[in-house]
């Protein structure tokens, strides 16, 4: 994070604008950012539709350096899809290993569940380890390959053994190891996307519009992987626990997908997606940079004149915690009302409901991605940079969540009608509410990705995951408390609770107006070996890499921030 001087080295390390780059004019509104419109040939040629523009960027091997990427390449998308399937399959390995848990004491069952199924809260620690790990200047890829190989070995062993460990200690250690190596596979997924989005020089004027669109496209790939596996498992395992395929075969499938992921990440993805092109030396090692950054943060915290870095990220994380801890019914209480009706559904209808929920998640992420892409496409056609207001996207997400609650409220009103068509309403409700929930999740995810500090994307994103998971746990407790306080159940007084939940959904909007609109630091080039890093936070002395900013641009930035 810190940038050291280079002694008497007089070479020019300032970012060089490539020939095909077309910087915007000196209008301070542009903050010195590059044009998203592509090369001169693309601008002077026939105007393409937004679908044609998307497909060109989607299939392009190496996007031009003249603009920051707005479309996620298919290589990264395929990696996300495969890794999501592998991740979900790997979660079945601890289930298979813990098949004899009914013979354990209650204390051991709780310990097993706590250590193996609540690993998300160790995510920031593991994320920091991933961010600091380099092999030949490569990030993410070495960790993923090592974790996949370990996971594949465990999967093949579990399949070949044909029986689970009888001793509690053996089962606990094996399950815990599987959970850890699985985390080391899926933790870098979002960081790879953020790292790709920051592939060229940007100014602090960068907003969540572009990176939010990339994260939404990544979520489409990931939810598609969940949908594919969900369709498979839904028809393999019937409701009420009837299984047509033993869990040991899931272990075999997980091992096969681990090897497939290793093949993809070595031969299909580009090395530039993972490479840190900064110069390597013992003095500038990532671990040394991290210690210097921590030291400077401590000095800034004690200073009465200098603010510590990371304030915008911390505000986004705190807002995300509040956003998800608000009591709501779609995750926490909807089963209380629908349970008496879904219990009479056929096996096929229950399976269809499960598949429709997964389809809704894909549609929600796709809707947000299309919104961001179209907004940028039409803005680029006019030669302007699309800027999204965090208040607007959070308001859109809140309204989508509220619409899902309102749709659930319609079902509550129908419960008083004995002729209400539950077999028609509930499948449709599953689709609508899943779409609304996924769309509502994307704004905070976009803001967290925008503020993630360079080279510490995994750590920052796992802090965001802890906030969302912790907020969800608190939301469940608050929802149950409100239900108990009003003496409401799924069949009595539930409509009052839904109205309260609907109004409380808009409480976070009080703080949404203060959400940061721009990045806290400048991103740096990821794919140009002749450039050194920019000053992201603060250096003791000015380096040759500092990007000159004229007084008019600097004054405008201060006014905007």
C-alpha positions in Angstrom: 0.0 0.0 0.0 2.9 2.4 0.7 5.2 3.4 -2.1 8.9 3.9 -1.6 11.2 6.2 -3.5 13.6 5.0 -6.1 16.8 6.9 -5.1 18.6 8.4 -8.1 16.5 6.5 -10.6 15.2 9.2 -13.0 13.1 7.0 -15.2 9.5 8.2 -15.7 7.2 6.0 -13.7 4.1 8.1 -14.3 1.1 6.2 -15.9 1.5 6.3 -19.7 -1.6 6.8 -21.8 -1.6 4.1 -24.5 -2.2 5.1 -28.1 -5.7 3.8 -28.2 -6.7 5.6 -25.0 -8.9 8.7 -25.4 -8.8 10.7 -22.2 -11.7 13.0 -21.7 -11.3 16.7 -21.8 -10.2 18.7 -18.8 -13.7 19.1 -17.7 -13.5 18.7 -13.9 -16.7 16.7 -13.8 -14.8 13.9 -15.4 -12.1 13.8 -12.7 -9.5 12.9 -15.3 -10.9 9.5 -15.9 -10.6 7.7 -19.2 -13.4 7.5 -21.7 -15.5 4.3 -21.6 -16.3 4.6 -25.3 -13.5 2.5 -26.6 -11.0 3.2 -29.4 -11.4 5.8 -32.2 -12.2 3.1 -34.7 -15.1 1.9 -32.5 -16.4 5.4 -32.1 -16.1 6.3 -35.8 -17.7 3.1 -37.0 -21.3 2.2 -37.4 -23.2 2.6 -34.1 -24.0 -0.7 -32.5 -27.0 -1.7 -30.4 -26.4 -2.2 -26.7 -26.7 -6.0 -27.3 -24.0 -5.9 -30.0 -21.8 -3.7 -27.8 -22.2 -6.1 -24.9 -21.4 -9.2 -27.0 -18.3 -7.5 -28.5 -16.9 -6.8 -25.0 -18.0 -10.2 -23.7 -16.1 -12.1 -26.4 -13.1 -9.7 -26.6 -9.9 -11.5 -25.5 -8.2 -8.4 -24.2 -10.2 -5.2 -23.8 -8.6 -2.0 -24.9 -6.6 0.0 -22.4 -8.6 3.1 -23.6 -11.4 2.5 -21.2 -12.1 0.7 -18.0 -14.0 -2.6 -18.4 -17.7 -2.7 -18.1 -18.3 -6.3 -19.1 -17.1 -9.4 -17.3 -15.2 -11.7 -19.8 -16.5 -15.2 -20.3 -13.3 -16.7 -18.9 -13.9 -15.2 -15.5 -17.6 -16.0 -15.7 -17.0 -19.7 -16.4 -14.6 -19.8 -13.5 -17.2 -18.3 -11.2 -19.9 -20.8 -12.4 -17.6 -23.9 -11.9 -16.3 -22.7 -8.5 -19.9 -22.1 -7.3 -20.9 -25.6 -8.2 -17.8 -27.0 -6.6 -18.3 -24.9 -3.4 -21.9 -26.2 -3.0 -20.9 -29.8 -3.6 -18.1 -29.5 -1.1 -20.5 -28.5 1.6 -22.0 -32.0 1.4 -18.7 -33.6 2.4 -19.0 -32.5 6.1 -22.6 -33.7 6.0 -21.4 -37.1 4.9 -18.6 -37.2 7.4 -21.0 -36.2 10.2 -23.5 -38.9 9.3 -23.0 -40.5 12.8 -23.6 -37.3 14.7 -26.8 -38.8 16.2 -24.5 -41.0 18.3 -22.6 -38.0 19.7 -23.5 -36.1 22.9 -25.4 -32.8 22.6 -22.3 -30.8 23.5 -20.3 -32.5 20.7 -23.1 -31.9 18.2 -23.1 -28.2 19.0 -19.4 -28.0 18.9 -19.3 -29.7 15.5 -22.0 -27.4 14.1 -20.3 -24.3 15.5 -16.8 -25.2 14.1 -17.9 -26.5 10.7 -20.9 -24.5 9.7 -20.1 -21.0 11.0 -16.7 -20.5 9.3 -17.9 -17.3 7.6 -16.8 -15.2 10.6 -13.2 -16.4 10.1 -13.4 -15.1 6.5 -11.6 -11.8 7.2 -8.6 -13.6 8.7 -8.4 -16.1 5.8 -9.0 -13.2 3.4 -6.0 -11.3 4.7 -3.8 -14.5 4.4 -4.9 -14.8 0.7 -4.2 -11.1 0.0 -0.7 -11.3 1.4 0.2 -14.5 -0.4 2.2 -14.3 -3.6 3.8 -17.0 -5.8 5.9 -15.5 -8.6 3.9 -12.3 -8.3 0.6 -14.1 -8.8 -2.3 -13.6 -6.5 -5.4 -15.8 -5.9 -4.5 -18.5 -8.4 -1.8 -20.4 -6.4 -4.1 -20.5 -3.3 -7.1 -21.7 -5.4 -5.0 -24.5 -7.0 -3.6 -25.7 -3.7 -7.0 -25.7 -2.0 -8.7 -27.5 -5.0 -6.1 -30.3 -4.9 -6.5 -30.8 -1.2 -10.3 -30.8 -1.5 -10.1 -33.3 -4.4 -8.0 -35.7 -2.4 -10.4 -35.5 0.5 -13.4 -36.0 -1.8 -11.9 -39.1 -3.5 -10.9 -40.6 -0.1 -14.4 -40.1 1.3 -15.9 -41.7 -1.8 -13.5 -44.7 -1.7 -13.7 -45.3 2.0 -17.5 -46.2 1.8 -17.8 -45.4 5.5 -17.5 -42.4 7.7 -15.0 -41.9 10.6 -16.5 -43.3 13.8 -14.4 -41.3 16.2 -15.6 -37.8 16.9 -12.1 -36.2 16.7 -11.4 -37.6 13.3 -14.7 -36.5 11.9 -14.3 -33.0 13.3 -10.8 -32.4 12.0 -11.6 -33.8 8.5 -14.8 -31.7 8.2 -13.1 -28.6 9.5 -10.3 -29.0 7.0 -12.8 -29.4 4.1 -14.6 -26.2 5.2 -11.3 -24.3 5.4 -10.0 -25.4 2.0 -13.4 -24.7 0.4 -13.3 -21.2 1.8 -9.8 -20.7 0.2 -11.4 -21.5 -3.1 -14.5 -19.3 -3.0 -13.1 -16.3 -1.0 -11.0 -15.0 -3.9 -13.9 -15.2 -6.4 -15.2 -11.7 -5.7 -11.6 -10.4 -5.4 -10.8 -11.6 -8.9 -13.7 -9.6 -10.3 -12.8 -6.4 -8.3 -9.1 -6.8 -9.4 -10.2 -7.1 -13.0 -12.4 -4.1 -12.7 -9.4 -2.0 -11.4 -7.2 -3.0 -14.4 -6.4 0.6 -15.4 -5.7 4.0 -13.9 -8.9 5.6 -12.5 -9.4 8.7 -10.4 -11.2 9.0 -7.1 -14.2 10.1 -9.2 -14.8 6.4 -9.9 -18.3 5.4 -8.7 -20.2 2.2 -8.0 -21.8 2.2 -11.5 -19.1 0.3 -13.3 -17.8 -1.9 -10.6 -21.5 -2.5 -9.5 -22.3 -3.7 -13.0 -19.3 -6.1 -13.0 -20.3 -7.5 -9.5 -23.9 -8.0 -10.7 -22.6 -9.9 -13.8 -20.5 -12.0 -11.5 -23.5 -12.7 -9.4 -25.4 -13.8 -12.5 -22.8 -16.4 -13.2 -22.7 -17.6 -9.6 -26.4 -17.8 -9.1 -26.6 -19.7 -12.5 -24.2 -22.3 -11.0 -26.4 -22.5 -7.9 -29.4 -22.9 -10.2 -27.8 -25.8 -12.2 -26.8 -27.7 -9.1 -30.1 -26.9 -7.4 -32.1 -28.4 -10.3 -29.9 -31.5 -10.1 -30.2 -31.9 -6.3 -33.9 -31.1 -6.3 -34.7 -34.0 -8.5 -32.1 -36.3 -6.9 -33.2 -35.7 -3.3 -37.0 -35.5 -2.9 -38.6 -33.4 -0.1 -38.9 -35.0 3.3 -35.3 -36.3 3.1 -35.9 -39.1 0.5 -32.5 -39.6 -1.3 -31.9 -41.3 -4.6 -28.1 -40.8 -4.4 -25.9 -41.4 -1.4 -23.9 -38.5 -0.1 -20.6 -40.2 -0.9 -21.3 -39.7 -4.5 -21.5 -36.0 -3.8 -18.0 -36.3 -2.5 -16.9 -37.8 -5.8 -18.6 -35.0 -7.8 -17.0 -32.4 -5.6 -13.6 -33.9 -6.3 -14.2 -34.0 -10.0 -15.3 -30.4 -10.1 -12.2 -29.4 -8.1 -10.0 -30.9 -10.8 -12.1 -29.3 -13.5 -11.6 -25.9 -11.7 -7.8 -26.5 -11.6 -7.9 -27.1 -15.4 -9.9 -23.9 -16.0 -7.8 -21.7 -13.8 -4.5 -22.9 -15.4 -5.4 -23.1 -19.1 -8.5 -20.9 -19.6 -8.1 -17.8 -17.4 -5.5 -15.2 -18.2 -2.5 -14.8 -16.0 -3.1 -11.0 -16.0 -6.3 -11.6 -13.9 -4.1 -12.6 -11.0 -0.7 -11.0 -11.5 0.6 -8.1 -9.3 2.8 -6.2 -11.8 4.5 -4.1 -9.1 8.2 -4.5 -8.7 9.2 -7.1 -6.2 11.8 -6.6 -3.6 12.3 -7.5 0.1 11.8 -3.8 1.0 8.6 -3.6 -0.9 7.2 -7.1 -0.1 3.4 -7.1 0.4 3.8 -8.1 4.1 6.2 -5.2 4.6 3.7 -2.8 2.9 0.9 -4.1 5.1 2.9 -3.5 8.3 3.8 0.0 7.1 0.1 0.7 6.4 -0.9 -0.6 9.8 1.7 1.7 11.4 0.5 4.7 9.4 -3.1 4.0 10.3 -2.1 4.0 14.0 -0.2 7.3 13.6 -3.1 8.9 11.8 -5.5 7.7 14.5 -3.5 9.5 17.1 -3.1 12.6 15.0 -5.4 15.5 15.5 -5.0 16.8 11.9 -5.0 13.8 9.7 -7.8 11.3 9.1 -7.2 7.6 9.0 -7.8 5.8 5.7 -10.7 3.5 5.3 -13.4 5.7 6.6 -15.6 5.3 3.6 -15.3 1.5 3.6 -16.1 1.4 7.3 -19.2 3.6 6.8 -20.4 1.3 4.0 -19.8 -1.8 6.2 -21.8 -0.2 9.1 -24.6 0.8 6.8 -24.7 -2.8 5.4 -25.0 -4.2 8.9 -28.0 -1.9 9.6 -29.5 -2.6 6.1 -29.6 -6.3 6.8 -30.5 -6.4 10.5 -33.8 -4.7 10.0 -36.6 -7.2 10.9 -38.2 -8.7 7.8 -40.5 -11.6 6.9 -39.2 -13.1 3.6 -36.2 -14.8 5.2 -37.5 -15.2 8.8 -41.2 -15.7 9.1 -42.8 -16.5 5.7 -42.6 -20.2 6.5 -45.0 -19.8 9.4 -47.8 -18.7 7.1 -47.0 -20.9 4.1 -46.1 -24.1 6.0 -49.7 -25.4 6.5 -50.4 -25.0 2.8 -47.1 -26.3 1.3 -47.3 -29.5 3.4 -50.1 -30.6 1.2 -48.3 -29.9 -2.1 -47.2 -32.7 -4.3 -43.5 -33.6 -4.6 -43.3 -32.1 -8.1 -44.8 -28.8 -6.9 -42.4 -28.5 -4.0 -39.5 -29.2 -6.4 -40.8 -26.5 -8.8 -40.9 -24.0 -5.9 -37.3 -24.7 -5.1 -36.2 -24.3 -8.7 -38.3 -21.1 -9.1 -36.5 -19.6 -6.1 -33.1 -20.2 -7.8 -34.4 -18.7 -11.1 -35.6 -15.6 -9.2 -32.1 -15.1 -7.8 -30.6 -15.2 -11.3 -33.3 -12.7 -12.5 -32.6 -10.3 -9.7 -28.9 -10.1 -10.3 -29.5 -9.9 -14.1 -31.9 -7.0 -13.7 -29.4 -5.0 -11.7 -26.6 -5.9 -14.2 -28.7 -4.8 -17.2 -29.7 -1.6 -15.4 -26.0 -0.6 -14.8 -24.9 -1.7 -18.3 -27.7 0.2 -20.1 -27.1 3.3 -18.1 -23.4 3.3 -18.9 -24.0 2.4 -22.6 -26.3 5.4 -23.3 -24.1 7.7 -21.3 -21.0 6.6 -23.3 -23.0 7.3 -26.5 -23.3 10.9 -25.4 -19.6 11.1 -24.4 -20.3 11.3 -20.7 -19.4 9.1 -17.7 -22.4 7.6 -16.0 -22.4 8.3 -12.3 -24.8 6.5 -10.0 -25.9 8.0 -6.8 -25.6 5.5 -3.9 -28.8 6.9 -2.4 -30.7 6.1 -5.6 -29.4 2.5 -5.9 -30.0 1.8 -2.2 -33.5 3.3 -2.6 -34.1 1.0 -5.6 -33.0 -2.0 -3.6 -35.1 -1.0 -0.6 -38.2 -0.6 -2.8 -37.6 -4.0 -4.4 -37.3 -5.6 -0.9 -40.5 -3.7 0.2 -42.3 -4.9 -3.0 -41.4 -8.5 -2.0 -42.8 -8.0 1.4 -46.0 -6.5 -0.1 -46.4 -9.5 -2.4 -46.1 -11.7 0.7 -48.7 -9.5 2.3 -51.1 -10.3 -0.5 -50.8 -14.0 0.4 -51.6 -13.2 4.0 -54.8 -11.4 2.9 -55.7 -14.4 0.8 -55.4 -16.7 3.8 -58.9 -15.5 4.9 -60.4 -16.8 1.7 -61.0 -20.6 1.7 -60.9 -20.6 -2.1 -57.6 -18.8 -2.5 -55.3 -20.6 -5.0 -52.2 -21.4 -3.0 -50.9 -23.8 -5.6 -50.7 -20.9 -8.0 -49.8 -18.1 -5.7 -46.9 -19.7 -3.8 -44.8 -20.7 -6.8 -45.3 -17.2 -8.2 -44.4 -15.7 -4.9 -41.2 -17.7 -4.7 -40.1 -16.3 -8.0 -41.0 -12.7 -7.2 -39.6 -12.6 -3.7 -36.3 -14.3 -4.7 -35.9 -11.7 -7.5 -36.6 -8.9 -5.2 -34.2 -10.1 -2.5 -31.3 -10.6 -4.9 -31.9 -7.2 -6.5 -32.0 -5.6 -3.0 -28.7 -7.3 -2.1 -26.8 -5.8 -5.1 -26.5 -2.1 -4.1 -24.6 -2.7 -0.8 -22.4 -5.3 -2.6 -21.6 -2.7 -5.2 -20.6 -0.1 -2.7 -18.4 -2.5 -0.8 -16.7 -3.5 -4.0 -16.1 0.1 -4.9 -14.5 1.0 -1.6 -12.4 -2.2 -1.3 -8.8 -1.1 -0.9 -6.4 -2.2 -3.7 -4.6 -5.5 -2.9 -6.8 -6.1 0.0 -10.0 -6.9 -1.8 -10.5 -10.3 -0.3 -10.2 -9.0 3.3 -12.6 -6.1 2.6 -15.2 -8.3 1.0 -15.1 -10.8 3.8 -15.7 -8.0 6.2 -18.8 -7.1 4.1 -19.9 -10.8 4.2 -19.6 -10.8 8.0 -21.8 -7.7 8.2 -24.5 -9.2 6.0 -24.4 -12.6 7.8 -24.3 -11.0 11.2 -27.1 -8.6 10.2 -29.2 -11.5 9.0 -28.7 -13.3 12.3 -29.8 -10.2 14.3 -32.7 -9.7 11.9 -34.0 -13.2 12.7 -33.9 -12.6 16.4 -35.6 -9.2 16.1 -38.3 -10.6 13.8 -39.1 -13.4 16.3 -39.1 -10.9 19.2 -41.6 -8.7 17.4 -43.8 -11.7 16.6 -43.8 -12.7 20.2 -44.4 -9.2 21.5 -47.5 -8.9 19.3 -48.6 -12.4 20.1 -48.8 -13.1 16.4 -48.6 -16.4 14.6 -48.7 -17.4 10.9 -52.5 -17.7 11.2 -53.3 -14.9 13.7 -52.3 -11.3 13.6 -49.6 -11.8 11.0 -50.8 -9.0 8.9 -50.0 -6.4 11.6 -46.4 -7.7 11.7 -46.1 -7.5 8.0 -47.1 -3.8 8.0 -44.5 -3.1 10.7 -41.9 -4.9 8.7 -42.8 -3.1 5.6 -42.4 0.3 7.2 -39.2 -0.6 9.0 -37.6 -1.6 5.7 -37.2 2.1 4.9 -35.4 3.0 8.1 -31.9 2.6 6.6 -32.7 5.3 4.1 -32.2 7.8 6.8 -28.4 7.2 6.6 -28.3 6.4 2.9 -27.9 10.0 1.9 -24.5 10.1 3.6 -23.1 7.1 1.7 -19.8 7.9 -0.1 -20.2 8.7 -3.8 -16.6 8.2 -4.9 -13.6 6.0 -4.1 -11.3 6.9 -1.3 -8.2 6.2 -3.2 -7.1 5.9 -6.8 -6.9 2.5 -8.5 -3.7 1.5 -10.2 -2.8 -0.3 -13.4 -2.9 -4.1 -13.1 -1.7 -5.2 -16.5 1.0 -2.8 -17.5 4.4 -3.9 -16.3 6.1 -0.5 -17.0 4.1 1.3 -14.3 4.6 1.5 -10.6 1.7 1.8 -8.1 0.2 5.1 -7.4 0.0 6.6 -3.9 -3.1 5.0 -2.6 -3.1 6.3 0.9 -0.4 8.6 1.9 3.4 8.6 1.6 6.1 10.3 3.6 7.4 11.9 0.4 6.0 12.4 -3.1 6.9 9.6 -5.5 7.4 9.7 -9.3 4.1 7.8 -9.6 1.9 10.6 -8.2 -0.6 11.6 -10.8 -0.5 15.4 -11.5 -3.9 17.0 -10.9 -4.6 20.6 -11.9 -6.0 23.0 -9.3 -9.4 23.2 -10.9 -9.8 19.4 -10.8 -8.5 19.2 -7.2 -10.9 21.9 -6.1 -13.8 20.1 -7.8 -12.9 16.8 -6.1 -12.9 18.5 -2.7 -16.3 20.0 -3.4 -17.8 16.7 -4.5 -16.4 14.8 -1.5 
